[in-house]
Amino acid sequence: MAILILMQHTCNEWAHSTGLLHYFWGLGNFAVPFFFACSGFLFFSKLSLLNVKEKKIYYKQWSMRIGKMYLVWSFVYFIFVFYNWWQNGFILEKIISYIHRALVFSTFSTIWFLPALWLGVSICCLLTKYFSTRIAFIIVMVLLIIGNIFGSYSHVVLYYLPIESFYDLYMDVFITWRNGIFNGAPYVFLGTLIAKGVGCKLSFNSSVMLAFFFCVLFCLEAFLIVKNNYSNMTDMGFIMFPATYFVLLALVKCKWGIKKNFIHFRNLSMLIFLDQRLFLTAIPMVLSEDVKVALKTCPEPIIYLLFFSVVLGFSLFVESQSKKYKCLKNLW
């Protein structure tokens, strides 16, 4: 999933591939919902083993970990933002825009996932504490429907002037519907359901078949969103919800056993997801235009191989050095 989203960003921002290759890397749309659901499953699986006091301690420790990770990455990326301001002039409008985005969305692209994950998990903690599973599910479905309508189907509802005014006001303030409330909480709740055993009676084969069915159905939905110009974004389609549920359910039901490499892959997936913007966006901000043009004119396979190799190599390096330099652990 992490590699898919890296290749999707590379395709859109550097390689500009078209045709089947472009559509294939579009499968990266599955990554973020899966990350939310998987994180929710792991968090609430752990939580279910603890007593009330231990749950509070675990939630606090987990929140601190996510918070430190977000702050460290924000600092890393801010170095490049500040350098860009210094090179191009400290324009007040850009500085205010950065502060605004940092407060309501994210300090930099992609790492928005971290505050969104924290908010999504926090919402699900409250829902599972104060409401029954059925009521909590209804609440997250309302959030999902609102987010999806204004996310992937915005052009459908914006024909109505009062709705358009509300939409514009919301976007001016909060920038996106793809956040911890309308995107994070519903998918984290999917992981919560699986952690509680919802769907556990379904066989592994049935889970795989349903996962494949809904994934194909979502691809069709995404195609129709683009074809009919329902929105500029396809990653908040409705069928993504059941597709993510059955993918995660199938993976949980598979008898993997305990494999040392699985933790290694989990570490790498977090690093790939969070450090990719160093090489896709941040470092290019300080490169000359000639270098960027030369890179974009390289053959497409070379562009993909370059970003894949550099991001994976850097992630492997950080993970290996984290054993020696404990401060690097804050990056993942």
Legacy VTK file of the C-alpha trace (Angstrom):
# vtk DataFile Version 3.0
C-alpha trace
ASCII
DATASET POLYDATA
POINTS 332 float
0.000 0.000 0.000
2.807 2.420 0.884
4.635 1.671 -2.379
1.391 2.078 -4.339
0.831 5.543 -2.947
4.479 6.484 -3.614
4.131 5.378 -7.241
0.781 7.148 -7.564
2.320 10.429 -6.421
5.334 9.871 -8.686
3.006 9.240 -11.617
0.928 12.373 -11.017
3.750 14.767 -10.171
6.821 13.622 -12.115
6.245 10.827 -14.640
2.818 12.028 -15.849
1.997 8.591 -17.212
-1.198 8.070 -19.141
-3.382 5.141 -20.150
-3.369 1.844 -18.289
-0.284 2.672 -16.216
-1.943 5.813 -14.893
-5.060 3.854 -13.946
-2.996 1.103 -12.337
-1.189 3.500 -10.007
-4.630 4.891 -9.184
-4.945 1.793 -6.981
-2.992 3.911 -4.487
-6.410 5.301 -3.532
-6.873 2.170 -1.423
-3.825 2.963 0.721
-4.991 5.699 3.111
-8.380 4.106 3.974
-6.550 0.820 4.567
-3.970 2.534 6.795
-6.778 4.070 8.870
-8.617 0.745 9.184
-5.454 -1.249 9.915
-4.364 1.267 12.565
-7.820 1.138 14.122
-7.699 -2.665 14.240
-4.256 -2.735 15.869
-5.115 0.009 18.366
-8.426 -1.436 19.527
-7.125 -5.018 19.540
-4.525 -3.876 22.062
-7.072 -1.790 23.967
-9.397 -4.766 24.433
-6.717 -6.551 26.491
-6.390 -3.745 29.054
-8.354 -2.643 32.104
-9.816 0.861 32.449
-6.695 2.419 33.992
-4.370 0.736 31.517
-6.534 1.921 28.606
-6.083 5.555 29.649
-2.321 5.087 29.950
-2.099 3.333 26.574
-4.181 6.011 24.818
-1.977 8.741 26.310
1.237 6.953 25.280
-0.092 6.295 21.786
-1.180 9.949 21.424
2.254 11.138 22.527
3.907 8.863 19.967
1.724 10.140 17.107
2.159 13.732 18.299
5.965 13.506 18.469
6.083 11.843 15.062
3.983 14.627 13.555
6.022 17.400 15.173
9.355 15.889 14.091
8.225 15.480 10.487
6.687 18.961 10.530
10.057 20.371 11.617
11.911 18.418 8.902
9.605 19.689 6.175
9.506 23.228 7.592
13.243 23.533 6.936
12.484 23.347 3.219
9.455 25.632 3.499
11.531 28.243 5.320
14.329 27.954 2.760
11.784 28.541 0.006
10.508 31.658 1.795
14.070 32.896 2.236
14.873 32.367 -1.446
11.652 33.891 -2.804
10.947 36.488 -0.156
8.954 36.337 3.065
5.523 36.996 1.607
3.000 37.585 4.383
0.186 35.885 2.484
2.181 32.649 2.112
3.177 32.648 5.789
-0.431 33.169 6.917
-1.579 30.431 4.530
1.002 28.026 5.991
-0.092 28.771 9.561
-3.750 28.376 8.573
-3.152 25.004 6.932
-1.047 23.862 9.871
-3.878 24.638 12.297
-6.794 23.097 10.389
-5.207 20.460 8.154
-1.470 19.728 8.020
1.968 21.312 7.992
2.886 19.448 4.792
1.430 17.068 2.224
0.904 13.404 3.159
1.741 13.798 6.871
-1.829 15.075 7.306
-2.475 11.373 7.953
-0.955 11.589 11.452
-3.263 14.233 13.004
-6.181 12.712 11.063
-5.371 9.275 12.525
-5.182 10.684 16.046
-8.521 12.469 15.604
-10.144 9.405 14.030
-8.982 7.079 16.828
-10.019 9.612 19.486
-13.501 9.907 18.000
-13.848 6.116 17.887
-12.690 5.857 21.510
-15.490 8.222 22.531
-18.068 6.454 20.369
-17.228 2.991 21.709
-17.225 4.300 25.288
-20.545 6.170 25.275
-22.612 4.459 22.560
-23.578 0.974 21.504
-21.876 -0.471 18.432
-25.041 0.075 16.377
-25.415 3.766 17.317
-21.689 4.362 16.835
-21.890 2.765 13.387
-24.789 5.049 12.424
-22.802 8.110 13.537
-19.698 7.183 11.529
-21.882 6.380 8.504
-23.341 9.891 8.688
-19.798 11.304 8.798
-18.777 9.085 5.875
-21.789 10.094 3.752
-21.231 13.815 4.395
-17.524 13.557 3.588
-18.039 11.467 0.464
-20.810 13.665 -0.937
-18.702 16.801 -0.584
-15.505 14.941 -1.498
-16.047 12.707 -4.508
-19.529 13.953 -5.478
-19.192 17.685 -4.837
-20.100 18.729 -8.400
-23.410 16.875 -8.073
-24.650 18.789 -5.025
-23.124 22.199 -5.782
-25.878 23.025 -8.268
-27.900 24.158 -5.251
-26.872 27.666 -4.182
-27.276 27.274 -0.376
-25.185 24.068 -0.477
-22.558 25.740 -2.651
-22.291 28.639 -0.200
-21.869 26.236 2.718
-19.292 24.221 0.757
-17.249 27.306 -0.140
-17.303 28.541 3.458
-16.213 25.157 4.769
-13.387 24.838 2.214
-12.146 28.364 2.977
-11.783 27.407 6.625
-10.980 23.683 6.691
-9.463 23.211 3.189
-10.553 19.589 2.665
-13.143 16.952 3.587
-10.389 14.338 3.626
-9.548 14.674 7.303
-9.823 12.855 10.601
-13.550 13.474 11.024
-15.081 12.609 7.652
-12.371 10.243 6.391
-10.343 9.040 9.369
-13.051 8.179 11.915
-15.223 6.000 9.593
-12.289 3.888 8.433
-10.734 3.617 11.889
-14.143 2.367 13.033
-13.933 -0.425 10.460
-10.813 -1.629 12.234
-12.659 -1.312 15.538
-15.459 -3.569 14.275
-13.019 -6.259 13.145
-11.146 -6.019 16.456
-14.492 -6.679 18.168
-15.059 -9.762 16.031
-17.689 -8.366 13.683
-17.698 -10.599 10.610
-15.574 -13.266 12.298
-18.014 -16.015 11.251
-17.349 -15.274 7.583
-14.901 -17.720 6.034
-11.529 -16.660 4.671
-12.510 -17.588 1.095
-15.729 -15.580 1.343
-13.813 -12.586 2.710
-11.353 -12.730 -0.193
-14.147 -12.999 -2.764
-16.064 -10.071 -1.241
-12.863 -8.020 -1.014
-12.140 -8.622 -4.700
-15.768 -7.891 -5.665
-15.956 -4.562 -3.831
-12.464 -3.490 -4.946
-13.474 -3.992 -8.577
-16.757 -2.210 -7.876
-14.905 0.747 -6.366
-12.647 0.966 -9.444
-15.818 1.212 -11.509
-17.194 3.892 -9.192
-13.927 5.860 -9.457
-14.072 5.590 -13.262
-17.633 6.947 -13.273
-16.684 9.805 -10.926
-13.982 10.912 -13.374
-16.014 10.215 -16.522
-19.073 12.133 -15.319
-17.016 14.870 -13.635
-18.653 14.352 -10.246
-15.494 15.671 -8.577
-11.757 16.158 -9.065
-11.018 13.415 -6.522
-11.968 9.742 -6.526
-10.566 8.491 -3.214
-13.740 9.181 -1.198
-16.082 6.959 -3.152
-18.756 5.076 -1.209
-17.728 1.569 -2.245
-14.263 2.118 -0.788
-15.867 1.528 2.626
-16.961 -2.125 2.162
-13.888 -2.809 -0.003
-11.548 -1.748 2.817
-13.546 -3.728 5.366
-13.329 -7.010 3.476
-9.662 -6.524 2.515
-8.721 -6.061 6.168
-11.018 -8.887 7.275
-9.438 -11.276 4.763
-5.935 -10.349 5.928
-6.859 -10.813 9.580
-8.405 -14.216 8.849
-5.341 -15.450 6.991
-3.216 -17.649 9.271
0.090 -15.895 8.826
1.819 -17.060 11.968
4.444 -14.897 13.672
6.937 -13.600 11.159
9.806 -11.316 12.098
9.760 -9.597 8.711
6.166 -8.447 9.194
7.211 -5.918 11.844
10.054 -4.857 9.546
7.576 -4.277 6.693
5.252 -2.364 9.000
8.109 -0.051 10.024
9.098 0.472 6.389
5.521 1.186 5.305
5.252 4.002 7.853
8.626 5.434 6.805
7.869 5.194 3.067
4.523 6.865 3.618
5.940 9.745 5.664
9.346 10.383 4.049
8.300 10.184 0.393
7.526 13.911 0.358
11.180 14.659 1.106
12.087 13.443 -2.363
8.861 14.166 -4.263
8.321 17.722 -3.032
10.637 19.114 -0.344
14.081 18.568 -1.898
12.859 19.612 -5.387
11.823 22.926 -3.770
15.511 23.804 -3.393
16.666 22.427 -6.751
17.179 24.624 -9.805
14.570 24.600 -12.567
17.095 23.071 -14.952
17.519 20.043 -12.702
13.752 19.594 -12.320
13.163 19.892 -16.061
15.952 17.386 -16.764
14.399 14.958 -14.299
10.925 15.277 -15.793
12.275 14.621 -19.284
13.865 11.309 -18.247
12.182 8.122 -19.518
9.230 7.167 -17.326
10.777 3.885 -16.067
13.867 5.810 -14.910
11.701 8.305 -12.998
9.788 5.544 -11.225
12.955 3.600 -10.440
14.715 6.703 -9.129
12.022 7.713 -6.646
11.354 4.118 -5.604
15.045 3.444 -4.961
15.752 6.688 -3.120
12.661 6.519 -0.881
13.083 2.823 -0.074
16.825 3.231 0.479
16.337 6.179 2.812
13.611 4.298 4.731
15.853 1.247 5.169
18.693 3.491 6.343
16.533 5.293 8.931
15.110 2.036 10.266
18.551 0.418 10.588
20.106 3.492 12.234
17.214 3.786 14.705
18.783 0.949 16.689
21.884 3.067 17.186
20.306 6.528 17.351
17.081 6.255 19.351
15.935 9.746 18.327
15.314 8.453 14.785
12.569 6.221 16.183
10.430 9.372 16.371
10.258 9.303 12.560
8.190 6.126 12.529
LINES 1 333
332 0 1 2 3 4 5 6 7 8 9 10 11 12 13 14 15 16 17 18 19 20 21 22 23 24 25 26 27 28 29 30 31 32 33 34 35 36 37 38 39 40 41 42 43 44 45 46 47 48 49 50 51 52 53 54 55 56 57 58 59 60 61 62 63 64 65 66 67 68 69 70 71 72 73 74 75 76 77 78 79 80 81 82 83 84 85 86 87 88 89 90 91 92 93 94 95 96 97 98 99 100 101 102 103 104 105 106 107 108 109 110 111 112 113 114 115 116 117 118 119 120 121 122 123 124 125 126 127 128 129 130 131 132 133 134 135 136 137 138 139 140 141 142 143 144 145 146 147 148 149 150 151 152 153 154 155 156 157 158 159 160 161 162 163 164 165 166 167 168 169 170 171 172 173 174 175 176 177 178 179 180 181 182 183 184 185 186 187 188 189 190 191 192 193 194 195 196 197 198 199 200 201 202 203 204 205 206 207 208 209 210 211 212 213 214 215 216 217 218 219 220 221 222 223 224 225 226 227 228 229 230 231 232 233 234 235 236 237 238 239 240 241 242 243 244 245 246 247 248 249 250 251 252 253 254 255 256 257 258 259 260 261 262 263 264 265 266 267 268 269 270 271 272 273 274 275 276 277 278 279 280 281 282 283 284 285 286 287 288 289 290 291 292 293 294 295 296 297 298 299 300 301 302 303 304 305 306 307 308 309 310 311 312 313 314 315 316 317 318 319 320 321 322 323 324 325 326 327 328 329 330 331
